[in-house]
Amino acid sequence: MTPWFHVRPVARGVWLIAEPAHVNSWLVAGDDRTVLVDTGLGIAPIRPVVESVCSLPVDVVNTHAHFDHVGGNAEFSRVSAFGAPAAGAAAERAAYLAWMREVLDAAAAYRDLDRRYFHLLTADSDPRPLPDDVERWVDPGPPSGPEPAPLHDGDRIDLGGRTLTVLHTPGHSPDSICLLDERDGVLFGGDTLNSGPIYAQAPECDLEAFARSTARLAELEVSLVCMAHFGLAVAEPRYVVDVAEAFDRLVAGDPSVVVRPARECDGEEVREAVFDRCSVYLPA
């Protein structure tokens, strides 16, 4: 197994497959099949990691088409998504690679501070050295892999004894979805829910749609929230409500919300709206 990934079980039949400090994929097993929720960056093969965890047939479901969630799609024959696939432009990947190197440069000092004072860093989030051939990842050419089968809001994906319900949650992107494990109440949040800044700053983002989507999620009966980015891979059910309340305050124009300058991973300047339990990136 490549050392690029970190794998651990988080619930019954649910495994985190992390590319630490970058993006998380999730493997969900029923009695008959598994679903891999997103395929990550594509920097290293993810299929051998999946097969080392579970031998059942695997289907891929993309929570949206951004390059950091579909990078391993070509390794699988069965892929489903709400929108069209996207590989990400070489310039976008090059900017992200520069960010990855910046993260690694900062990691040693951060580890020392964390060990001494904070004790927050875990294998889920501790960044790992880049593969030797990472430059090949920057320009992979046109999108490859199967054409995704279309998903629709309310679709139910039967894994045998376990069902995932598709929830269309636009906001981060028009094609964003979440998946709800109806049996155990596990919610897979894609980029609609994150433990670090939630990205609402890009031209395709829609703040009012984000507010509607998170309000919808806040009404669900949830036992665990599984997220795609930043230091905490999982959160308690209340976190969905916290995020929904944050977006409600933003849409309402709450003047008490603290907004500060920030910089996202591609170097672009943004504004960051800061709340007690989350933050939201907004256009500069």
N, C-alpha and C positions, 0 to 999 in steps of 0.2 A: 504494500500500500504506500502511495506517495506521502512523504511527510508534509506536503502542502496542506492537506486536510486534517481537521480534527473531528472525530466522530464520537458521539456518546448517546445513549438512550436517555430520553427525557420523560417519557410516559409509556404506557402499555402500547407496544407496536409503533412507537414514534421515535425516530432517531434524528438528532441534529447532525448535519454534515456541513461543518463550518470551514470557510476559508478565512481564518481568524483575522479580525480587524477590517475585513472587507465585505463579505456577503455570506449569508447562510442559506443552504438548501435543506429541505426536510424530507425524510423518507417515512411514509405511512403505510403500514401493512395491515391487510385484512386476512381472511382465511385463504383467499384464492389468488389475490394480486396485490401489488404494491403500487403506490403513486409516489413519484419523486416530484416534490413541489419546487420547481425551478432547478436549473442545471449549472448555475454559477457563472463564473468568469470565463471558463474554458482555458485557463492557464495550464492546468494539468487535467488528465483524464479523470472524470468522475465516475464512469460506469464501473471500473474495477472496485472502487470504494463501495458503491451500492451493492455489488454482488458479494462482497466480503461480509456484508451485514445480513443480507437476506437472499434466499435462493428463488423466491417466487418471481413470476413474470412482472416486469415493471413498465408502467406507463408514466410519461412525463406530463405534468400540467404546469404551464408558465403562468405566473401571477400577472405578468405584463411583459412587453417585448423589449425592454431595455437590455443593453448588451451584457450587463453584469448578472442577468437572470436567465439568459438563454445560451450562454457560451458553450455548454456541453450538449446542446440539442442533437447535434449530428451523430452522437454516439448511440442514439436510441431510434427505434423504428416507429414507435407510437407516441405522438406528441399532440397535446390539445392546448388551445389558448383562446382567449376572447378576441385577440387582435392578430395582426399580421406579424411574422417574425422580423427581427431586425438584428443585424450583426454589430452595429455601431461603427461609425467612421473611424479610420485609422487615427485621425487627429484627436478624436475623443478618447480612444484607447491610449494614445501616447500621453495625453494630459493625465489620464488616470495612473499610468505607470510612473510618471514623475511624482504623483501624490503618494503612491505606494513606497517609493524610495524615501520620500520625506518622512513618512510614518516610521519606516525602519530606522532612519537616522535619529529620530526622537525616542525610539523605544528603549534604548539602554538607560537613559536618564530617567524615563518614566518608570521603568521597572524598579530602579533603586529607590525612587520616592515612594512608590506603591508598597514595596516591601517594608520600608521603614515606618510609613505613616498611615496608609489608607487601606491596604489589603483588599482591593477591588479586582485586581487583574486575575484572570483565570485562563485556562487553556482555550476557552471559547473565544477569547478576545486578544490574546498575546500574539502579535504579528510574527510570522515565520519568514525565513529567508526566501527570496525569490528563486524560482527554478533557473538553472543556468541558461536555458534556451528561451527565456521570457521575451526577448526581443521579437521572436517569431510570432508572438501573440498579437503584436501591435497592428499588423496589417494582414488579417487572415483571408482577405479576398471576399467575394460575394457570400451571402448567407448560404449555408449548406445544411443538409439534413432534411427530414420529411416536412412536407407542408402540414402545418398544424391543423388538426380537426377543429372546427369551430365550437366554442362553448357559448352558452347562453345563461342569463340570470335564472337561477332556480334549477339548473341541471343538477342531477344527482349521479354521482360516480360510485358505482357499486363495486366494492373490493371483496365482497363475501363476508358477511357478518359485520361489516363496517361501511358506512356511506359518507362520502364527502359532498356537501352541497355548495354549489357555485354561487357566490354573491358578487354581483357587479358593483364595484366601489370606485367609480371615477373620482378624480381629484388630483392624484399624483400624475396620472396619465388617463386618457379617455378609455383605455382598454384594461385598466387595473381591476383585478378581482381579489377576493379573499375566499378561503375555503373553510367550511365548518364541518368538523367531525361530529356528526350527529350522535354517535354512540357515547362518546366520552366528553363532548363539549370543548374540544381543542380547536382553537381558531388560528388559522395560518394567515398572517396579516399582509404578506407581500410588502410593498412600500407604502401601504395605507397607514400602518402602525410601525413605529420604530422607537427604540429606547434612546437614541440620540436625536439630533434634529430631524424633523420630518420634512421632506423636500417638497415645497410648494412654490418654488421660485422660477421654474423653467417656463418658457412660453406656453407649453402644452398643459401646464398645471391650471387647475380651476379651484379657487378657494371656496366658492359657494358649493360646488359639487363635493369638495372634500368635507365640508361641514355636514352636508346631507348624508354622505356615505358613513362618516364616523358616528353620526346620530343613529343611523340604522344599526350599526354594529353594537352600539351601547345598549340596544334593546334586547340583544341576544342573551340566552343562558349559556355562559362560557365558564369553563373551569381553568383554562390555561391559554395564554396568548403566546404564539410562536412568531418571532420577528426575523427580519432579513438582515438588519444592519446594526452596527455599533456594539457597545460593550455587553449589553444584556440580551441574550438570545430569547429568554422567556420572561413573561410578566404575569402577575396575578390578574384575575378578572376585572378588578376595579380600574386597571390601567386603561381599558377601552373607554370607560366613562370619562376619565381624566382627559384623554385626547379629544373626545367629542366636546367636552366643555371648553377646551382651549380653542378649537375651531369656531365654536359658537361665539365666543368672546371676540375673536378676530373679525368675523363677519358682521357682528353687531357694532364694531368700531369702539370697543371698550377702551377709553382713554387711559385706564390704569395699567394696561399691558406694557411691560418694559420691552422696548425694541432697541437692539444694539447692532453696530456694524459687525459683519462676520465675513468669512471667506470659505467658499465651498471647495470640494476636492479638486476641481479643475482650475482653481485659482481665481475664479470670478468672485467679485464682491457681491455680497447679498446683505439683507437685513435679517436678523434673528429675533423673533418674538419669543420671550422667555417666560415659561410657566413653572410652577413648582415641580411638576412631574415630567415635563417634556419641553421641547422647543420646536419652533416651526421656522424654516427658512422662507423668506419672502423676497421678491425682486428688489434689487437695489434702487 
